[in-house]
């Protein structure tokens, strides 16, 4: 259960790397959140039309309202967007954590169920 966030990050980044479209995002506003800031960004599509807003949390400032940043987003789900370029996406680091921790956790869960099933008749 602890590794679900890593699994979701892995899937989101993998989908963005495979089917994402590069574009621009403009910082609309920012709000402080427990020591870091949440940025709300408006996506501008390559054909000139605009898409939905999305938000990201960053520990370091990425720009003031009105700043334009590169973004990669999924046209099917614009809220899945992330700032940066396609070459910057590195989902392989998350994949290692998902495989090792998720596989290990699943193995321990199954072993625990088997142990409970074996001990219960006593």
Secondary structure, DSSP 8 states (H G I E B T S, - for coil): -TTHHHHHHHHHHHHHHHH-EEEEEEEEEEEEETTEEEEEEEEE-TTS-EEEEEEEEESS----TT-EEEEEEETTEEEEEEES-GGG---HHHHHHIIIIIHHHHHHHHHHHHHHHHHHT-
